[in-house]
Amino acid sequence: MLKKILSISGKPGLYKLLSQGKNMLIVESLIDGKRMPSYNQDRVVSLGEIAIYTDEGEKPLREVLALMKEKYSGAPVDMDVKKADDEALKTLMADILPSYDRDRVRVSDMRKLVAWYNLLVKTGNDDFTEEEAKKPEEDTKK
């Protein structure tokens, strides 16, 4: 599911991929449901491709979001990320993922993580399980 949820640089919130054209994507905002095109020059990243740095390597974003969902019992985090102080965010991150890399994970990344989690939970896009890769069916006719 996270592979179809996108972050577009310079645009607030998250977007759901609806369709792909030749030179653009058609996306729908999770915040207000408005549809719009996203062109080749926009920096678009799928949440399925994002990982958080840890002391052991990298942890996929879906696993971190699943840990947050487990910790908060599927409810949004009760924190105003815009007004939260840095120490509160660092404490929250340490509670969720104790092994996160304190040198490479910035506070701005933590703010974005909490904001994205809250948005995904509020919009019902909170299935953070790993998607199975679809295998092509083998042709039995010869």
C-alpha positions, 0 to 999 in steps of 0.5 A: 500500500505504501508504494502508491502513497507519494511525497512530492517535494514542495507540496504539503502532505501525501498523495495517492497515485491514481494513474500514470500518463506519458509525462506525468502522474495523476495524484490525489491529495490525502488531505483534501482529496483534490486531484492534480497532475505531477510532472517529470520535474517534480521530485516524487518519492514513494513511501515504500522506498523510504527507510530510516537510518539505524545503528544496524543499517536501515529500517524500511519506513513501513516497519517504523510506521507499523511500530508506531501503530502498535505503540499508539494502538492505531490512534494518531500521535497526540502531538502538534508536530509544528510546535513540538520541541526537539527533545519531545520528538527525540524521546518519541523516536527513541520510544518507537525505534531505540536503535535509530541513528542519532547522528543521521536522523534529523529532527525535521525527519522526525517531524515528517514521520509523525505528520505522515503517520497521523495523516495515514491513520486519519485517512485510513491508509494504515495497512503497513504490512509488506506487500507481496511481490506478484509473480507472473503466472507461468504459462502452462500451454505449450 
